[in-house]
Amino acid sequence: MTRGTTNINRLRRIDRWMANSPAITGALTSVPAPLVVDLGYGARPDTCVEMAHRLRSVAPGLQMVGLEIDPDRIVDPRDGVRFDLGGFELAGLRPHVVRAFNVLRQYDESEVADAWAQICGRLAPGGLLVEGTCDEIGRRCAWILLDADGPRTFTLSWAPRHTARPSDLAERLPKALIHRNVPGEPIHDLLVLADRCWDNAAGQTVFGPRARWAQTLRLLRAEGVDVEIPRHRSVDNVLTVGWSTVAPRQG
């Protein structure tokens, strides 16, 4: 059971990313009434309701269910969202998209793969899981996109004016990566390189942190990192790479 810490708008960055992600929007629009689950919504249902509102801009017929393992946190339906008791088994549901944020932080790294497998094993065909972590007010976020075959991508997202360097997000890495941020591991290499490219893009500072980040992404790609270049204008700095770029080394 998590502490249940919940702040209004805490998960706005992940919601914005989901509403613009081709993978997520594809899953949401594959059926007329997609089922979405917010797993472990916390002590209050605010972020779950906000998620439903933002994703309905993409899929108006969306059905939203918030799940919690603490029965005292289950509340009455509101704003077209219902709430129920459930954990990694997803209360027997077969959702098209699951968001699980700040859920695995208290687990051991060795338990993550089994949790992923249990959740992904309950997804509808073509379904997706977004599992990650953020700070208390949602200025710094990190998450992994998974499907039935395992992790697909890794993303960092942060408020440009409240973060000095990409590596500042290291303390918010998901459980699968946070203990791997050491020399010799791919996630450490990526953060070091992102910092170096950020420093080399300092000439763009006069145009603002988003312009500097756009140049940083171009420099990362020039260094051979297969980063995604956002197709839409965003208020967030976002770094998305394939899972193979950061997957922990074995042993």
Secondary structure, DSSP 4 states (H G I P E B T S, - for coil): -------TTTTHHHHHHHHH-HHHHHHHTSSSS-EEEEE---SSSHHHHHHHHHHTTT-TT-EEEEEES-GGG----BTTEEEEE--TTGGG---SEEEEESSGGGS-GGGHHHHHHHHHTTSPTT-EEEEEEE-TTSSEEEEEEEETTEEEEEEEEE-GGG-SSGGGGGGG--HHHHTT-STTSHHHHHHHHHHHHHHHTGGGGGG-HHHHHHHHHHHHHHTT--B---SS--SSEEEEEEHHHHPPPP-
